[in-house]
């Protein structure tokens, strides 16, 4: 019985997250209330508060759920490219751009984060969460970049922290620009070339390696 109750709770939680994602995407975060989400999900406001503290918590959980599969994808590429960390980075970046274009949930989340959410008021806590996640992301990217340096795939003097910052800014910028005007270019089709251009910069830029 307890197992059934736990399963039902998880189903309700996912139902709320799905409804919130759809409502945030259509109306924006500021114009969406928890009552709106409850109505769309077919649950009571009490059910919302049982699972989440506020709208920021809801959006944060949508984000975590969307990114939950990335670790599995990374492991898949590590298995596919043993001893080749640069190919793992390349494949992951292409995957992220491709998924933004093709996965409706990831696309909706990115549209919300970039264009439909103001990080003020109660949503300011989400900004703090984003900053923490970004710092963790820098650490993980630096770790893989150092692995690339160790196997001779990137310059020995590459500034890994600066490279991590540039990588996040470049990928986020490409996604944000495409989401603002999807007709401007084909993000999925151009993803390999866009990623290769960035990797060429890491490999060949004298500035990134402190050569000037």
N, C-alpha and C positions, 0 to 999 in steps of 0.2 A: 504493500500500500504506500509505504514511504517513497519507494522508487517511483511509483506512478505520480505521486504528488510532486516530487522533484522534477520529473519530466514535464508535468503540466506547468510548473513554475518557469522552467526554461522556455517552454513554448510561448507562454505569456510574455516573457522578457523579450524574446525575439520578435514577437508580434508588435510590441511597443516600439522596438528599435526600427522595424520596417516602416511602421506608420510615421514615426518621427522623421526618418530619412526622406520619405515621400513629401511630407508636409514642409519640412525645412527647404527642400529642393524647389517646391512650387511657390511657397510664400515667403521664404527667407526666415532666418532664425528669430529676428526681433518681432516679426508679425505672427509668430506661432506661440501659442500658450500651451501649458501642460494639459489644459482642458481640451484644446484642439487635438492634441495627440491622443488623449484618452478616448475621445469620440471617434477618431479615425481608426484607432486600434480595437474599438468595441470593448473597452474596459473602463473601470471607474478611476477617478483621480487617485483614490486610495491605493489602487494597484500600481499606479505610476510611482507613488511615493514609497511603496514597499520595495521597489527595485532601484529607484534612482532618487538622488537628493534634489536635483533641479535640472534645468535645461542644459546647463554646461556639462553636467554629469552624463546626461543622455547622449549629447553629441560626442563626448569623449569616448563613451562606450561604443558608439557607432564606429568611430575611428579605430579603436582597438580591434573590434570585430573584423573590420575591413582589412587590417594589416596582419591579422592572426595567421593567415596562410603564407606570409612572406618568408618566415623561417623555414617552412617546408620546401618552398621553391628554392631558397638558397642552398639547402641541404642537397636537393636534387641536382643543382648545378655543380656543387662541390664533388658529388659522386661522379658526375659526367666528365668533369675536368680536373682530375686529381693532379696536384702539383702545378696547377695553372690558375692562380688566383686572379690574374687579369681577365681571363675569359669568364670567370665567375662574376666579376664586377660588370663586365660588358653585358653579359646575359641578364643580370638582375636589372640593370638600368633600362635595357630594351624591354624587358618584361613590364616594368613599372609604366613606361610610356604606352606600351601596347594595351595594357590592362585599363589604363585611364580612358583610352579611346573605345575599347570594346566591352568592358564590364560595366553594365548600367549602374550598379551600386557604387563602384569606385568612382565612376564619372560624376555621379550625383554628389558624393561626399566631397570631391575636389572642387566642384562648382560651389558648394556651400562654404567650404573653408576659404576659398579665394575671393568669392564674389557676393556671398549672401549671408555673411556673419560679421557683426561688429563686435570687437573684443573689448566691450565696455560693460559696466554694471556687473550683473551676475555672470556674464560671459568672460569677464576679465580673469576668472580662475582658470578658464580653458587656455588663455594665453600663457599662464604660468605652466600649465601642463605641457603645452606645445614647446615651450622653451626647454623644459626638462627633457622631453623626447628628442629635441634637436641636438642637445648636448650629448645624449646617449648615441644618437646617430653619428655624430662626428667621431666619437670614440671608436665605434664599430668600423666606420670607413677607414679611419687611420690605421686600425689593426690590419685590415686587408691590404691597404696600400704598402704597409711595411713588409707584408708577406711578398708582395710583388717586387719590392726592392731587393729582398733577400734572395729571390730566385733570378734576379737580373732582368726583370721585365720592365722596370721603371728606373730612372736615374737614382744613383745612390744618395744624392744631395737633395732629392725632391722634398719640398716643404709639405709635409703630409697634412698638417692642420689647415693650412691655406687651401690645399687641394680638396680637402673634405668640405670646406665652406663653399668653394667654387662649385663643386659637384652638386651640392644641395641647391644652391642658387640657380645653377644652370638647368637642372631637371625640373625644379619647381617653376622656373620662368617659362620653360617650354610648355609645361602643362597649363599654366595660367593663361599664356597667350593663345594657345589653341582653344581652350574652353571659352575664352572671350569671343573668338571668331573661328569656329570649327571649319568654316568654308575656306579659310585662308590657305590651309595646307593639310595634308593627310598625315596626321601624327603617327598612326600605326605603321604606315608604309615607309615613312622617313625615319622611323626610330633607329634602325641600325646605323644609318649615315650620321644622324645627329650624335649618337653615342660615340661612334668612331672618331668624329671630329673632336670631341672632348678628350678622348683618350690620346689622340695625337698631340693635343696641347700638353698633357701630362708628360708624355714621352719626349717631346721635342722642344718645349719652351725653355729657353735659357733663364728667363725670369723666374719660373717656377722652381728651378734647380739652383737658384742663387748664383748663376754664372755671370750676372751683371747687375 
